[in-house]
């Protein structure tokens, strides 16, 4: 199963953006789609995840209340809706497939989509 992330762009602080992670093949109910982000020179950060079957979500503390992960099973796509964006949210965002939230092994990665938040 290949993943393709998209939806990044330039947004002002306080604005919103929705990222998409489209899967090319069948996702089993046990699959977890994770969102990560990485800024150059910094370590990769876990943003959140959703289990494909149950829809169970896990979020990093720094995004709770601002970011929402959802899935569309008909479209085979996971979304990361980001509200009240801050300049420190600027990063390249990646989606990755695993079977445990925020924990590898990661079986596939999206190519990353750049989010830039201006102050």
C-alpha positions in Angstrom: 0.0 0.0 0.0 1.4 3.3 -1.1 0.6 6.6 0.6 0.5 10.0 -0.9 0.3 13.1 1.2 -1.0 16.4 -0.2 -2.6 19.7 0.8 0.3 21.6 2.2 0.8 25.3 1.5 1.3 28.8 2.9 -1.2 30.0 5.5 -1.2 32.9 8.0 -1.1 32.3 11.7 -4.5 31.6 13.0 -5.6 30.0 9.7 -6.5 26.5 8.8 -5.3 23.8 6.4 -6.4 20.3 5.7 -3.9 17.7 4.6 -4.8 14.4 2.9 -3.1 11.0 2.9 -4.5 8.8 0.1 -3.8 5.1 0.2 -3.4 3.3 -3.1 -4.5 -0.1 -1.9 -6.7 -1.8 0.7 -6.2 -0.8 4.3 -6.9 -3.5 6.8 -8.8 -2.6 9.9 -5.7 -3.0 12.0 -3.8 -0.4 10.0 -2.8 2.8 11.7 -2.2 5.9 9.7 0.1 8.2 11.5 0.9 11.9 10.8 4.4 13.1 11.6 6.1 16.4 10.9 9.7 17.5 10.6 11.4 20.8 10.4 14.9 21.0 9.0 17.4 20.6 11.8 14.8 19.2 14.2 13.7 15.7 15.0 10.7 14.1 13.6 7.6 14.7 15.7 4.6 12.5 16.0 1.5 14.5 15.4 -1.3 12.0 15.7 -2.8 8.8 14.3 -6.0 7.0 13.5 -6.8 3.3 13.4 -8.4 2.5 10.1 -11.0 0.1 11.3 -12.1 1.5 14.6 -11.3 5.1 13.9 -9.5 5.4 17.3 -7.5 8.6 17.4 -4.3 9.5 19.3 -2.9 13.0 19.4 0.3 14.6 20.5 -0.3 17.0 23.4 0.9 20.0 21.4 -1.9 19.6 18.8 -4.9 18.7 21.0 -7.8 20.9 20.4 -6.3 22.4 17.2 -5.8 19.4 14.9 -8.3 16.7 14.0 -7.6 13.4 12.2 -10.4 11.7 10.3 -10.8 9.1 7.6 -13.0 8.5 4.6 -13.2 4.8 4.0 -14.9 5.2 0.7 -12.0 7.4 -0.5 -9.3 5.4 1.2 -8.0 8.7 2.6 -7.0 10.1 6.0 -7.2 13.8 6.7 -5.4 16.0 9.1 -7.4 19.2 9.7 -5.3 21.9 11.3 -6.9 24.9 12.9 -5.4 27.9 14.7 -2.1 27.3 13.0 1.0 28.8 14.6 4.4 29.6 13.0 5.9 26.8 15.0 3.6 24.4 13.1 5.7 25.1 10.0 7.2 21.8 8.9 7.0 19.0 6.3 4.2 16.7 7.2 4.3 13.0 6.4 1.9 10.2 6.8 3.0 6.7 7.5 1.3 3.3 8.0 2.0 1.1 10.9 0.0 -1.2 13.2 0.7 0.7 16.5 0.1 4.4 16.9 3.3 6.4 16.7 5.4 3.3 16.7 7.1 1.4 14.0 7.8 -0.5 12.0 6.4 1.8 9.3 5.4 -0.1 6.2 5.0 2.8 4.0 5.4 6.6 4.0 3.9 9.4 2.0 6.3 11.8 0.3 5.6 14.7 2.6 3.8 18.0 2.1 5.2 21.3 3.2 3.2 23.5 5.6 4.4 27.1 6.1 2.7 29.3 8.6 3.5 33.0 8.4 3.3 35.3 11.4 
